[in-house]
Amino acid sequence: MVCGRCEMAVKLELEKMKLPVISIKLGEIELSRELVEVEIERLASNLKDLGFELLEDSVSKTIAQIKNLIIDLVHYRNEKLKLNLSTYLSEDLRQDYSALSKLFSVSEGITIEHYFIAQKIEKAKELLVYDELSLSEIAIQLNYSNVAHLSNQFKKVTSFTPTQFKKLGDNTRKQIDSL
């Protein structure tokens, strides 16, 4: 789950199945009891029909947690990160960052840092398309040290400058969960 609508869709599905939900947040569901095998299979099937995947093994869960923390940080939080990304992830997940980094790289084929940058660039694209903020304001919102840093990363990832992208319009944006 990568957005509020995703959470709502999953919540509705759990309610339809009459499963005892304690909480739902990005990428995690807490139930008041363990599910029996038939319930797990039905839930997995129903979630698959909605475009979601039920993750049960620890590696998949950890990868999903890393992605969800980064997505939440980039797309939904408006405060500046007070720690560096590695400290933020290792403290939240209570695991050594080097282990998280290695696991992520092997599983996803990119580093956590590249995933973080990709998310930031997608957010920058979104903000450019909305055309409500200047490039300086976008750089500040995405915690770049300056506009040049944002512009350089933007060009490296997209092959366009922010200005060139803005002229293209909305045709090259990606869904955040497909990054």
C-alpha positions, 0 to 999 in steps of 0.5 A, spaced: 500 500 500 503 506 498 497 511 499 491 513 503 486 510 497 490 504 497 489 503 505 482 505 504 481 499 499 484 494 503 480 496 509 474 495 505 476 488 503 478 486 510 471 489 512 468 485 507 471 479 509 469 480 516 476 480 519 478 483 525 482 489 524 486 493 529 490 498 524 492 499 517 498 503 515 502 504 509 504 496 507 502 493 514 495 490 517 494 488 524 489 484 526 486 481 533 487 474 531 491 469 527 488 468 520 487 460 518 490 458 512 483 458 508 482 466 510 490 467 508 489 464 501 482 468 500 485 475 502 491 474 498 486 472 492 482 478 493 488 483 494 491 480 488 484 482 484 485 489 487 493 489 485 496 488 491 500 482 494 500 479 501 507 479 503 509 473 508 516 472 508 521 476 512 525 479 506 519 481 502 516 484 508 523 488 510 523 490 503 516 493 503 517 496 509 523 500 506 519 502 500 513 504 504 518 509 509 521 512 503 515 513 500 511 516 506 517 520 507 518 523 500 510 524 498 506 525 505 511 528 510 512 535 510 517 536 515 525 536 514 528 529 515 532 531 521 537 524 521 540 522 514 536 516 511 540 510 513 539 512 520 532 514 519 531 507 516 535 503 521 532 506 527 525 505 524 526 498 522 531 496 528 536 493 523 543 495 521 543 499 515 548 495 512 544 489 512 538 493 510 542 496 504 545 489 502 538 486 502 535 491 498 540 491 493 540 484 492 532 484 492 531 490 488 537 491 483 538 498 485 541 501 492 536 504 497 539 511 495 537 510 488 530 508 490 530 514 494 532 519 489 527 516 484 522 517 489 524 524 490 524 525 482 517 523 481 515 528 487 519 533 483 515 531 477 509 532 480 510 538 483 512 541 476 506 539 473 502 542 478 506 548 477 504 551 483 511 552 486 518 555 483 524 550 482 527 553 488 521 552 493 521 545 490 528 544 492 527 546 499 520 542 500 524 536 497 530 537 502 535 539 496 541 543 498 540 548 492 536 548 486 543 546 482 543 539 486 536 538 484 536 540 477 543 535 476 539 529 479 533 531 475 537 531 469 541 524 471 535 520 472 530 523 467 535 526 461 531 532 462 532 539 465 526 540 470 524 546 465 524 541 459 520 536 463 515 542 465 514 543 457 513 536 456 507 536 460 505 530 464 506 524 459 513 521 463 510 520 470 511 514 473 506 511 479 510 511 485 509 504 487 512 502 480 519 505 481 
